[in-house]
Amino acid sequence: MKFSIDYDKQPIKFLKNQNKFITKRIIEKIDSLLVNPVLSNAKPIVEKHNCFRIRIGNYRALYRINYKTKIIIVFKLDKREKVYN
């Protein structure tokens, strides 16, 4: 089962404003979702169906999985204290 990753506007804007080291680290972690969309440390978001979050140090990535089209959509990316607002 091969998935592709798509980013909404907010995560793209967030990554552009980070330094290269942080951006590389976040993208590598998100790319690991291609192998297994629900990683062992991924937590489901209770209110939303097929939505998960992964921890990347002090950052969190919120994403949805569309199993029909095999697309992982990263819809929010930010520091832990801001991502859930």
Secondary structure, DSSP 8 states (H G I E B T S, - for coil): ---EEEE-HHHHHHHHTS-HHHHHHHHHHHHGGGT-SS-TT-EE-TTSTTEEEEEETTEEEEEEEETTTTEEEEEEEEEHHHHT-
